[in-house]
C-alpha cells in the first residue's frame, strides 16, 4: 500500500474512531497516530472489526476493566494499550 492509500485509510478510520465517549476518541486517536501504521494487514482488519463494538464495551476493554473473549480482539486491545 502506498503512502497516499495508507493516509486515506487512516483518515477514514479517524472518522470511524470518533465515538460518543471522549476517552475512546483520545485513545483511538493516539493509537492511529502512534501504532496503526505499523500493523500488518491482518491486524488492521482486526482493528476495524474492533471498531464495530459498542462504546461501553470498548471502554471497559481499553481501560482494562474487562477482557474480550475473542482471542484476536483481546490481542488487538493489548496492542492498543501498549501503543498508547
mmCIF file as gemmi writes it, N, C-alpha and C atoms, coordinates in Angstrom:
data_model
loop_
_atom_site.group_PDB
_atom_site.id
_atom_site.type_symbol
_atom_site.label_atom_id
_atom_site.label_alt_id
_atom_site.label_comp_id
_atom_site.label_asym_id
_atom_site.label_entity_id
_atom_site.label_seq_id
_atom_site.pdbx_PDB_ins_code
_atom_site.Cartn_x
_atom_site.Cartn_y
_atom_site.Cartn_z
_atom_site.occupancy
_atom_site.B_iso_or_equiv
_atom_site.pdbx_formal_charge
_atom_site.auth_seq_id
_atom_site.auth_asym_id
_atom_site.pdbx_PDB_model_num
ATOM 1 N N . UNK Axp A 1 ? 0.859 -1.18 0 1 0 ? 1 A 1
ATOM 2 C CA . UNK Axp A 1 ? 0 0 0 1 0 ? 1 A 1
ATOM 3 C C . UNK Axp A 1 ? 0.899 1.236 0 1 0 ? 1 A 1
ATOM 4 N N . UNK Axp A 2 ? 0.625 2.158 -0.915 1 0 ? 2 A 1
ATOM 5 C CA . UNK Axp A 2 ? 1.47 3.351 -0.988 1 0 ? 2 A 1
ATOM 6 C C . UNK Axp A 2 ? 1.066 4.365 0.093 1 0 ? 2 A 1
ATOM 7 N N . UNK Axp A 3 ? 1.872 5.4 0.225 1 0 ? 3 A 1
ATOM 8 C CA . UNK Axp A 3 ? 1.674 6.393 1.28 1 0 ? 3 A 1
ATOM 9 C C . UNK Axp A 3 ? 0.334 7.092 1.16 1 0 ? 3 A 1
ATOM 10 N N . UNK Axp A 4 ? -0.082 7.422 -0.041 1 0 ? 4 A 1
ATOM 11 C CA . UNK Axp A 4 ? -1.362 8.103 -0.248 1 0 ? 4 A 1
ATOM 12 C C . UNK Axp A 4 ? -2.523 7.215 0.166 1 0 ? 4 A 1
ATOM 13 N N . UNK Axp A 5 ? -2.48 5.945 -0.221 1 0 ? 5 A 1
ATOM 14 C CA . UNK Axp A 5 ? -3.541 4.998 0.164 1 0 ? 5 A 1
ATOM 15 C C . UNK Axp A 5 ? -3.569 4.795 1.674 1 0 ? 5 A 1
ATOM 16 N N . UNK Axp A 6 ? -2.388 4.689 2.279 1 0 ? 6 A 1
ATOM 17 C CA . UNK Axp A 6 ? -2.305 4.491 3.73 1 0 ? 6 A 1
ATOM 18 C C . UNK Axp A 6 ? -2.898 5.682 4.461 1 0 ? 6 A 1
ATOM 19 N N . UNK Axp A 7 ? -2.583 6.903 3.988 1 0 ? 7 A 1
ATOM 20 C CA . UNK Axp A 7 ? -3.125 8.1 4.633 1 0 ? 7 A 1
ATOM 21 C C . UNK Axp A 7 ? -4.635 8.169 4.465 1 0 ? 7 A 1
ATOM 22 N N . UNK Axp A 8 ? -5.142 7.795 3.301 1 0 ? 8 A 1
ATOM 23 C CA . UNK Axp A 8 ? -6.593 7.78 3.074 1 0 ? 8 A 1
ATOM 24 C C . UNK Axp A 8 ? -7.26 6.783 4.01 1 0 ? 8 A 1
ATOM 25 N N . UNK Axp A 9 ? -6.626 5.635 4.214 1 0 ? 9 A 1
ATOM 26 C CA . UNK Axp A 9 ? -7.17 4.632 5.129 1 0 ? 9 A 1
ATOM 27 C C . UNK Axp A 9 ? -7.204 5.175 6.557 1 0 ? 9 A 1
ATOM 28 N N . UNK Axp A 10 ? -6.138 5.809 6.98 1 0 ? 10 A 1
ATOM 29 C CA . UNK Axp A 10 ? -6.084 6.367 8.334 1 0 ? 10 A 1
ATOM 30 C C . UNK Axp A 10 ? -7.102 7.483 8.498 1 0 ? 10 A 1
ATOM 31 N N . UNK Axp A 11 ? -7.276 8.319 7.489 1 0 ? 11 A 1
ATOM 32 C CA . UNK Axp A 11 ? -8.281 9.384 7.554 1 0 ? 11 A 1
ATOM 33 C C . UNK Axp A 11 ? -9.687 8.811 7.686 1 0 ? 11 A 1
ATOM 34 N N . UNK Axp A 12 ? -9.966 7.743 6.926 1 0 ? 12 A 1
ATOM 35 C CA . UNK Axp A 12 ? -11.278 7.09 7.009 1 0 ? 12 A 1
ATOM 36 C C . UNK Axp A 12 ? -11.484 6.493 8.403 1 0 ? 12 A 1
ATOM 37 N N . UNK Axp A 13 ? -10.458 5.864 8.925 1 0 ? 13 A 1
ATOM 38 C CA . UNK Axp A 13 ? -10.554 5.267 10.256 1 0 ? 13 A 1
ATOM 39 C C . UNK Axp A 13 ? -10.698 6.328 11.343 1 0 ? 13 A 1
ATOM 40 N N . UNK Axp A 14 ? -10.065 7.459 11.143 1 0 ? 14 A 1
ATOM 41 C CA . UNK Axp A 14 ? -10.174 8.536 12.131 1 0 ? 14 A 1
ATOM 42 C C . UNK Axp A 14 ? -11.649 8.911 12.346 1 0 ? 14 A 1
ATOM 43 N N . UNK Axp A 15 ? -12.421 8.924 11.254 1 0 ? 15 A 1
ATOM 44 C CA . UNK Axp A 15 ? -13.851 9.215 11.38 1 0 ? 15 A 1
ATOM 45 C C . UNK Axp A 15 ? -14.576 8.079 12.101 1 0 ? 15 A 1
ATOM 46 N N . UNK Axp A 16 ? -14.196 6.837 11.814 1 0 ? 16 A 1
ATOM 47 C CA . UNK Axp A 16 ? -14.825 5.699 12.489 1 0 ? 16 A 1
ATOM 48 C C . UNK Axp A 16 ? -14.461 5.657 13.97 1 0 ? 16 A 1
ATOM 49 N N . UNK Axp A 17 ? -13.32 6.203 14.323 1 0 ? 17 A 1
ATOM 50 C CA . UNK Axp A 17 ? -12.868 6.198 15.712 1 0 ? 17 A 1
ATOM 51 C C . UNK Axp A 17 ? -13.537 7.281 16.549 1 0 ? 17 A 1
ATOM 52 N N . UNK Axp A 18 ? -14.239 8.173 15.913 1 0 ? 18 A 1
ATOM 53 C CA . UNK Axp A 18 ? -14.961 9.209 16.671 1 0 ? 18 A 1
ATOM 54 C C . UNK Axp A 18 ? -16.148 8.54 17.341 1 0 ? 18 A 1
ATOM 55 N N . UNK Axp A 19 ? -16.117 8.516 18.645 1 0 ? 19 A 1
ATOM 56 C CA . UNK Axp A 19 ? -17.109 7.783 19.418 1 0 ? 19 A 1
ATOM 57 C C . UNK Axp A 19 ? -17.921 8.761 20.261 1 0 ? 19 A 1
ATOM 58 N N . UNK Axp A 20 ? -18.83 8.197 21.044 1 0 ? 20 A 1
ATOM 59 C CA . UNK Axp A 20 ? -19.638 9.013 21.939 1 0 ? 20 A 1
ATOM 60 C C . UNK Axp A 20 ? -18.948 9.316 23.253 1 0 ? 20 A 1
ATOM 61 N N . UNK Axp A 21 ? -17.796 8.709 23.469 1 0 ? 21 A 1
ATOM 62 C CA . UNK Axp A 21 ? -17.065 8.914 24.722 1 0 ? 21 A 1
ATOM 63 C C . UNK Axp A 21 ? -15.705 9.551 24.414 1 0 ? 21 A 1
ATOM 64 N N . UNK Axp A 22 ? -15.432 10.656 25.063 1 0 ? 22 A 1
ATOM 65 C CA . UNK Axp A 22 ? -14.185 11.379 24.834 1 0 ? 22 A 1
ATOM 66 C C . UNK Axp A 22 ? -12.964 10.491 25.088 1 0 ? 22 A 1
ATOM 67 N N . UNK Axp A 23 ? -13.036 9.652 26.124 1 0 ? 23 A 1
ATOM 68 C CA . UNK Axp A 23 ? -11.907 8.778 26.434 1 0 ? 23 A 1
ATOM 69 C C . UNK Axp A 23 ? -11.554 7.888 25.245 1 0 ? 23 A 1
ATOM 70 N N . UNK Axp A 24 ? -12.573 7.336 24.593 1 0 ? 24 A 1
ATOM 71 C CA . UNK Axp A 24 ? -12.327 6.484 23.429 1 0 ? 24 A 1
ATOM 72 C C . UNK Axp A 24 ? -11.766 7.292 22.274 1 0 ? 24 A 1
ATOM 73 N N . UNK Axp A 25 ? -12.295 8.474 22.055 1 0 ? 25 A 1
ATOM 74 C CA . UNK Axp A 25 ? -11.768 9.335 20.996 1 0 ? 25 A 1
ATOM 75 C C . UNK Axp A 25 ? -10.266 9.553 21.191 1 0 ? 25 A 1
ATOM 76 N N . UNK Axp A 26 ? -9.875 9.859 22.417 1 0 ? 26 A 1
ATOM 77 C CA . UNK Axp A 26 ? -8.469 10.139 22.707 1 0 ? 26 A 1
ATOM 78 C C . UNK Axp A 26 ? -7.605 8.892 22.56 1 0 ? 26 A 1
ATOM 79 N N . UNK Axp A 27 ? -8.079 7.757 23.04 1 0 ? 27 A 1
ATOM 80 C CA . UNK Axp A 27 ? -7.328 6.511 22.93 1 0 ? 27 A 1
ATOM 81 C C . UNK Axp A 27 ? -7.14 6.101 21.477 1 0 ? 27 A 1
ATOM 82 N N . UNK Axp A 28 ? -8.221 6.119 20.718 1 0 ? 28 A 1
ATOM 83 C CA . UNK Axp A 28 ? -8.128 5.712 19.321 1 0 ? 28 A 1
ATOM 84 C C . UNK Axp A 28 ? -7.293 6.692 18.503 1 0 ? 28 A 1
ATOM 85 N N . UNK Axp A 29 ? -7.435 7.971 18.756 1 0 ? 29 A 1
ATOM 86 C CA . UNK Axp A 29 ? -6.646 8.96 18.023 1 0 ? 29 A 1
ATOM 87 C C . UNK Axp A 29 ? -5.159 8.755 18.307 1 0 ? 29 A 1
ATOM 88 N N . UNK Axp A 30 ? -4.817 8.509 19.553 1 0 ? 30 A 1
ATOM 89 C CA . UNK Axp A 30 ? -3.419 8.259 19.906 1 0 ? 30 A 1
ATOM 90 C C . UNK Axp A 30 ? -2.902 7.004 19.208 1 0 ? 30 A 1
ATOM 91 N N . UNK Axp A 31 ? -3.715 5.963 19.166 1 0 ? 31 A 1
ATOM 92 C CA . UNK Axp A 31 ? -3.284 4.736 18.513 1 0 ? 31 A 1
ATOM 93 C C . UNK Axp A 31 ? -3.112 4.937 17.011 1 0 ? 31 A 1
ATOM 94 N N . UNK Axp A 32 ? -4.022 5.648 16.384 1 0 ? 32 A 1
ATOM 95 C CA . UNK Axp A 32 ? -3.877 5.908 14.949 1 0 ? 32 A 1
ATOM 96 C C . UNK Axp A 32 ? -2.588 6.671 14.664 1 0 ? 32 A 1
ATOM 97 N N . UNK Axp A 33 ? -2.231 7.579 15.548 1 0 ? 33 A 1
ATOM 98 C CA . UNK Axp A 33 ? -1.03 8.39 15.355 1 0 ? 33 A 1
ATOM 99 C C . UNK Axp A 33 ? 0.249 7.615 15.667 1 0 ? 33 A 1
ATOM 100 N N . UNK Axp A 34 ? 0.177 6.674 16.621 1 0 ? 34 A 1
ATOM 101 C CA . UNK Axp A 34 ? 1.405 6.059 17.112 1 0 ? 34 A 1
ATOM 102 C C . UNK Axp A 34 ? 1.602 4.601 16.734 1 0 ? 34 A 1
ATOM 103 N N . UNK Axp A 35 ? 0.544 3.86 16.444 1 0 ? 35 A 1
ATOM 104 C CA . UNK Axp A 35 ? 0.738 2.433 16.262 1 0 ? 35 A 1
ATOM 105 C C . UNK Axp A 35 ? 0.091 1.793 15.059 1 0 ? 35 A 1
ATOM 106 N N . UNK Axp A 36 ? -0.946 2.395 14.537 1 0 ? 36 A 1
ATOM 107 C CA . UNK Axp A 36 ? -1.711 1.748 13.476 1 0 ? 36 A 1
ATOM 108 C C . UNK Axp A 36 ? -0.883 1.485 12.234 1 0 ? 36 A 1
ATOM 109 N N . UNK Axp A 37 ? -0.085 2.428 11.806 1 0 ? 37 A 1
ATOM 110 C CA . UNK Axp A 37 ? 0.672 2.305 10.553 1 0 ? 37 A 1
ATOM 111 C C . UNK Axp A 37 ? 1.635 1.122 10.566 1 0 ? 37 A 1
ATOM 112 N N . UNK Axp A 38 ? 2.05 0.699 11.747 1 0 ? 38 A 1
ATOM 113 C CA . UNK Axp A 38 ? 2.994 -0.415 11.861 1 0 ? 38 A 1
ATOM 114 C C . UNK Axp A 38 ? 2.325 -1.785 11.879 1 0 ? 38 A 1
ATOM 115 N N . UNK Axp A 39 ? 1 -1.813 11.917 1 0 ? 39 A 1
ATOM 116 C CA . UNK Axp A 39 ? 0.297 -3.1 11.974 1 0 ? 39 A 1
ATOM 117 C C . UNK Axp A 39 ? 0.364 -3.834 10.645 1 0 ? 39 A 1
ATOM 118 N N . UNK Axp A 40 ? 0.51 -5.164 10.707 1 0 ? 40 A 1
ATOM 119 C CA . UNK Axp A 40 ? 0.365 -5.938 9.465 1 0 ? 40 A 1
ATOM 120 C C . UNK Axp A 40 ? -1.091 -5.908 8.999 1 0 ? 40 A 1
ATOM 121 N N . UNK Axp A 41 ? -1.326 -6.236 7.758 1 0 ? 41 A 1
ATOM 122 C CA . UNK Axp A 41 ? -2.67 -6.165 7.163 1 0 ? 41 A 1
ATOM 123 C C . UNK Axp A 41 ? -3.703 -6.942 7.984 1 0 ? 41 A 1
ATOM 124 N N . UNK Axp A 42 ? -3.369 -8.126 8.446 1 0 ? 42 A 1
ATOM 125 C CA . UNK Axp A 42 ? -4.326 -8.939 9.216 1 0 ? 42 A 1
ATOM 126 C C . UNK Axp A 42 ? -4.757 -8.218 10.488 1 0 ? 42 A 1
ATOM 127 N N . UNK Axp A 43 ? -3.831 -7.535 11.139 1 0 ? 43 A 1
ATOM 128 C CA . UNK Axp A 43 ? -4.173 -6.799 12.356 1 0 ? 43 A 1
ATOM 129 C C . UNK Axp A 43 ? -4.981 -5.545 12.049 1 0 ? 43 A 1
ATOM 130 N N . UNK Axp A 44 ? -4.771 -4.945 10.892 1 0 ? 44 A 1
ATOM 131 C CA . UNK Axp A 44 ? -5.605 -3.796 10.509 1 0 ? 44 A 1
ATOM 132 C C . UNK Axp A 44 ? -7.067 -4.23 10.359 1 0 ? 44 A 1
ATOM 133 N N . UNK Axp A 45 ? -7.27 -5.419 9.819 1 0 ? 45 A 1
ATOM 134 C CA . UNK Axp A 45 ? -8.63 -5.962 9.682 1 0 ? 45 A 1
ATOM 135 C C . UNK Axp A 45 ? -9.245 -6.177 11.063 1 0 ? 45 A 1
ATOM 136 N N . UNK Axp A 46 ? -8.478 -6.722 11.983 1 0 ? 46 A 1
ATOM 137 C CA . UNK Axp A 46 ? -8.98 -6.952 13.343 1 0 ? 46 A 1
ATOM 138 C C . UNK Axp A 46 ? -9.302 -5.618 14.017 1 0 ? 46 A 1
ATOM 139 N N . UNK Axp A 47 ? -8.46 -4.613 13.807 1 0 ? 47 A 1
ATOM 140 C CA . UNK Axp A 47 ? -8.74 -3.297 14.376 1 0 ? 47 A 1
ATOM 141 C C . UNK Axp A 47 ? -10.072 -2.763 13.859 1 0 ? 47 A 1
ATOM 142 N N . UNK Axp A 48 ? -10.321 -2.924 12.574 1 0 ? 48 A 1
ATOM 143 C CA . UNK Axp A 48 ? -11.585 -2.456 12.01 1 0 ? 48 A 1
ATOM 144 C C . UNK Axp A 48 ? -12.765 -3.248 12.575 1 0 ? 48 A 1
ATOM 145 N N . UNK Axp A 49 ? -12.578 -4.536 12.851 1 0 ? 49 A 1
ATOM 146 C CA . UNK Axp A 49 ? -13.623 -5.329 13.499 1 0 ? 49 A 1
ATOM 147 C C . UNK Axp A 49 ? -13.867 -4.819 14.917 1 0 ? 49 A 1
ATOM 148 N N . UNK Axp A 50 ? -12.8 -4.453 15.605 1 0 ? 50 A 1
ATOM 149 C CA . UNK Axp A 50 ? -12.916 -3.933 16.964 1 0 ? 50 A 1
ATOM 150 C C . UNK Axp A 50 ? -13.813 -2.696 17.004 1 0 ? 50 A 1
ATOM 151 N N . UNK Axp A 51 ? -13.711 -1.867 15.975 1 0 ? 51 A 1
ATOM 152 C CA . UNK Axp A 51 ? -14.5 -0.631 15.942 1 0 ? 51 A 1
ATOM 153 C C . UNK Axp A 51 ? -16 -0.884 15.824 1 0 ? 51 A 1
ATOM 154 N N . UNK Axp A 52 ? -16.402 -2.104 15.531 1 0 ? 52 A 1
ATOM 155 C CA . UNK Axp A 52 ? -17.821 -2.428 15.425 1 0 ? 52 A 1
ATOM 156 C C . UNK Axp A 52 ? -18.483 -2.654 16.789 1 0 ? 52 A 1
ATOM 157 N N . UNK Axp A 53 ? -17.679 -2.79 17.837 1 0 ? 53 A 1
ATOM 158 C CA . UNK Axp A 53 ? -18.241 -2.997 19.174 1 0 ? 53 A 1
ATOM 159 C C . UNK Axp A 53 ? -18.774 -1.685 19.739 1 0 ? 53 A 1
ATOM 160 N N . UNK Axp A 54 ? -19.66 -1.809 20.7 1 0 ? 54 A 1
ATOM 161 C CA . UNK Axp A 54 ? -20.272 -0.629 21.313 1 0 ? 54 A 1
ATOM 162 C C . UNK Axp A 54 ? -19.276 0.088 22.224 1 0 ? 54 A 1
ATOM 163 N N . UNK Axp A 55 ? -19.499 1.375 22.371 1 0 ? 55 A 1
ATOM 164 C CA . UNK Axp A 55 ? -18.592 2.233 23.12 1 0 ? 55 A 1
ATOM 165 C C . UNK Axp A 55 ? -18.324 1.737 24.538 1 0 ? 55 A 1
ATOM 166 N N . UNK Axp A 56 ? -19.353 1.378 25.264 1 0 ? 56 A 1
ATOM 167 C CA . UNK Axp A 56 ? -19.174 0.946 26.657 1 0 ? 56 A 1
ATOM 168 C C . UNK Axp A 56 ? -18.273 -0.282 26.739 1 0 ? 56 A 1
ATOM 169 N N . UNK Axp A 57 ? -18.471 -1.213 25.827 1 0 ? 57 A 1
ATOM 170 C CA . UNK Axp A 57 ? -17.653 -2.42 25.805 1 0 ? 57 A 1
ATOM 171 C C . UNK Axp A 57 ? -16.2 -2.078 25.487 1 0 ? 57 A 1
ATOM 172 N N . UNK Axp A 58 ? -16.001 -1.233 24.5 1 0 ? 58 A 1
ATOM 173 C CA . UNK Axp A 58 ? -14.647 -0.813 24.13 1 0 ? 58 A 1
ATOM 174 C C . UNK Axp A 58 ? -13.954 -0.108 25.291 1 0 ? 58 A 1
ATOM 175 N N . UNK Axp A 59 ? -14.681 0.747 25.963 1 0 ? 59 A 1
ATOM 176 C CA . UNK Axp A 59 ? -14.096 1.482 27.084 1 0 ? 59 A 1
ATOM 177 C C . UNK Axp A 59 ? -13.649 0.523 28.182 1 0 ? 59 A 1
ATOM 178 N N . UNK Axp A 60 ? -14.481 -0.444 28.521 1 0 ? 60 A 1
ATOM 179 C CA . UNK Axp A 60 ? -14.108 -1.416 29.555 1 0 ? 60 A 1
ATOM 180 C C . UNK Axp A 60 ? -12.86 -2.193 29.158 1 0 ? 60 A 1
ATOM 181 N N . UNK Axp A 61 ? -12.784 -2.604 27.899 1 0 ? 61 A 1
ATOM 182 C CA . UNK Axp A 61 ? -11.616 -3.359 27.439 1 0 ? 61 A 1
ATOM 183 C C . UNK Axp A 61 ? -10.356 -2.506 27.436 1 0 ? 61 A 1
ATOM 184 N N . UNK Axp A 62 ? -10.452 -1.316 26.862 1 0 ? 62 A 1
ATOM 185 C CA . UNK Axp A 62 ? -9.266 -0.48 26.71 1 0 ? 62 A 1
ATOM 186 C C . UNK Axp A 62 ? -8.759 0.082 28.031 1 0 ? 62 A 1
ATOM 187 N N . UNK Axp A 63 ? -9.649 0.206 28.999 1 0 ? 63 A 1
ATOM 188 C CA . UNK Axp A 63 ? -9.229 0.676 30.321 1 0 ? 63 A 1
ATOM 189 C C . UNK Axp A 63 ? -8.86 -0.488 31.239 1 0 ? 63 A 1
ATOM 190 N N . UNK Axp A 64 ? -8.955 -1.708 30.739 1 0 ? 64 A 1
ATOM 191 C CA . UNK Axp A 64 ? -8.54 -2.883 31.499 1 0 ? 64 A 1
ATOM 192 C C . UNK Axp A 64 ? -9.52 -3.366 32.548 1 0 ? 64 A 1
ATOM 193 N N . UNK Axp A 65 ? -10.77 -2.93 32.461 1 0 ? 65 A 1
ATOM 194 C CA . UNK Axp A 65 ? -11.775 -3.366 33.436 1 0 ? 65 A 1
ATOM 195 C C . UNK Axp A 65 ? -12.26 -4.785 33.149 1 0 ? 65 A 1
ATOM 196 N N . UNK Axp A 66 ? -12.345 -5.14 31.873 1 0 ? 66 A 1
ATOM 197 C CA . UNK Axp A 66 ? -12.717 -6.484 31.446 1 0 ? 66 A 1
ATOM 198 C C . UNK Axp A 66 ? -11.864 -6.841 30.233 1 0 ? 66 A 1
ATOM 199 N N . UNK Axp A 67 ? -11.942 -8.104 29.808 1 0 ? 67 A 1
ATOM 200 C CA . UNK Axp A 67 ? -11.198 -8.554 28.635 1 0 ? 67 A 1
ATOM 201 C C . UNK Axp A 67 ? -12.147 -9.177 27.629 1 0 ? 67 A 1
ATOM 202 N N . UNK Axp A 68 ? -11.885 -8.979 26.353 1 0 ? 68 A 1
ATOM 203 C CA . UNK Axp A 68 ? -12.715 -9.618 25.326 1 0 ? 68 A 1
ATOM 204 C C . UNK Axp A 68 ? -12.534 -11.139 25.369 1 0 ? 68 A 1
ATOM 205 N N . UNK Axp A 69 ? -13.594 -11.858 25.029 1 0 ? 69 A 1
ATOM 206 C CA . UNK Axp A 69 ? -13.5 -13.314 24.962 1 0 ? 69 A 1
ATOM 207 C C . UNK Axp A 69 ? -12.784 -13.753 23.691 1 0 ? 69 A 1
ATOM 208 N N . UNK Axp A 70 ? -12.986 -13.046 22.602 1 0 ? 70 A 1
ATOM 209 C CA . UNK Axp A 70 ? -12.356 -13.375 21.323 1 0 ? 70 A 1
ATOM 210 C C . UNK Axp A 70 ? -10.849 -13.111 21.418 1 0 ? 70 A 1
ATOM 211 N N . UNK Axp A 71 ? -10.052 -14.133 21.128 1 0 ? 71 A 1
ATOM 212 C CA . UNK Axp A 71 ? -8.597 -14.025 21.279 1 0 ? 71 A 1
ATOM 213 C C . UNK Axp A 71 ? -7.983 -12.951 20.379 1 0 ? 71 A 1
ATOM 214 N N . UNK Axp A 72 ? -8.453 -12.831 19.15 1 0 ? 72 A 1
ATOM 215 C CA . UNK Axp A 72 ? -7.899 -11.832 18.228 1 0 ? 72 A 1
ATOM 216 C C . UNK Axp A 72 ? -8.216 -10.419 18.705 1 0 ? 72 A 1
ATOM 217 N N . UNK Axp A 73 ? -9.438 -10.214 19.163 1 0 ? 73 A 1
ATOM 218 C CA . UNK Axp A 73 ? -9.831 -8.898 19.684 1 0 ? 73 A 1
ATOM 219 C C . UNK Axp A 73 ? -9.046 -8.597 20.964 1 0 ? 73 A 1
ATOM 220 N N . UNK Axp A 74 ? -8.886 -9.604 21.804 1 0 ? 74 A 1
ATOM 221 C CA . UNK Axp A 74 ? -8.125 -9.429 23.038 1 0 ? 74 A 1
ATOM 222 C C . UNK Axp A 74 ? -6.678 -9.028 22.733 1 0 ? 74 A 1
ATOM 223 N N . UNK Axp A 75 ? -6.08 -9.669 21.742 1 0 ? 75 A 1
ATOM 224 C CA . UNK Axp A 75 ? -4.719 -9.332 21.344 1 0 ? 75 A 1
ATOM 225 C C . UNK Axp A 75 ? -4.647 -7.902 20.808 1 0 ? 75 A 1
ATOM 226 N N . UNK Axp A 76 ? -5.652 -7.489 20.019 1 0 ? 76 A 1
ATOM 227 C CA . UNK Axp A 76 ? -5.671 -6.125 19.479 1 0 ? 76 A 1
ATOM 228 C C . UNK Axp A 76 ? -5.815 -5.1 20.598 1 0 ? 76 A 1
ATOM 229 N N . UNK Axp A 77 ? -6.654 -5.383 21.562 1 0 ? 77 A 1
ATOM 230 C CA . UNK Axp A 77 ? -6.793 -4.482 22.713 1 0 ? 77 A 1
ATOM 231 C C . UNK Axp A 77 ? -5.44 -4.333 23.405 1 0 ? 77 A 1
ATOM 232 N N . UNK Axp A 78 ? -4.719 -5.429 23.554 1 0 ? 78 A 1
ATOM 233 C CA . UNK Axp A 78 ? -3.391 -5.365 24.163 1 0 ? 78 A 1
ATOM 234 C C . UNK Axp A 78 ? -2.426 -4.532 23.341 1 0 ? 78 A 1
ATOM 235 N N . UNK Axp A 79 ? -2.476 -4.675 22.033 1 0 ? 79 A 1
ATOM 236 C CA . UNK Axp A 79 ? -1.607 -3.889 21.143 1 0 ? 79 A 1
ATOM 237 C C . UNK Axp A 79 ? -1.907 -2.398 21.308 1 0 ? 79 A 1
ATOM 238 N N . UNK Axp A 80 ? -3.182 -2.066 21.348 1 0 ? 80 A 1
ATOM 239 C CA . UNK Axp A 80 ? -3.576 -0.656 21.507 1 0 ? 80 A 1
ATOM 240 C C . UNK Axp A 80 ? -3.103 -0.123 22.85 1 0 ? 80 A 1
ATOM 241 N N . UNK Axp A 81 ? -3.329 -0.883 23.888 1 0 ? 81 A 1
ATOM 242 C CA . UNK Axp A 81 ? -2.941 -0.422 25.233 1 0 ? 81 A 1
ATOM 243 C C . UNK Axp A 81 ? -1.438 -0.224 25.339 1 0 ? 81 A 1
ATOM 244 N N . UNK Axp A 82 ? -0.656 -1.065 24.699 1 0 ? 82 A 1
ATOM 245 C CA . UNK Axp A 82 ? 0.801 -0.932 24.743 1 0 ? 82 A 1
ATOM 246 C C . UNK Axp A 82 ? 1.289 0.254 23.918 1 0 ? 82 A 1
ATOM 247 N N . UNK Axp A 83 ? 0.572 0.556 22.838 1 0 ? 83 A 1
ATOM 248 C CA . UNK Axp A 83 ? 1 1.609 21.914 1 0 ? 83 A 1
ATOM 249 C C . UNK Axp A 83 ? 0.739 3.012 22.448 1 0 ? 83 A 1
ATOM 250 N N . UNK Axp A 84 ? -0.18 3.133 23.39 1 0 ? 84 A 1
ATOM 251 C CA . UNK Axp A 84 ? -0.55 4.484 23.833 1 0 ? 84 A 1
ATOM 252 C C . UNK Axp A 84 ? -0.062 4.81 25.221 1 0 ? 84 A 1
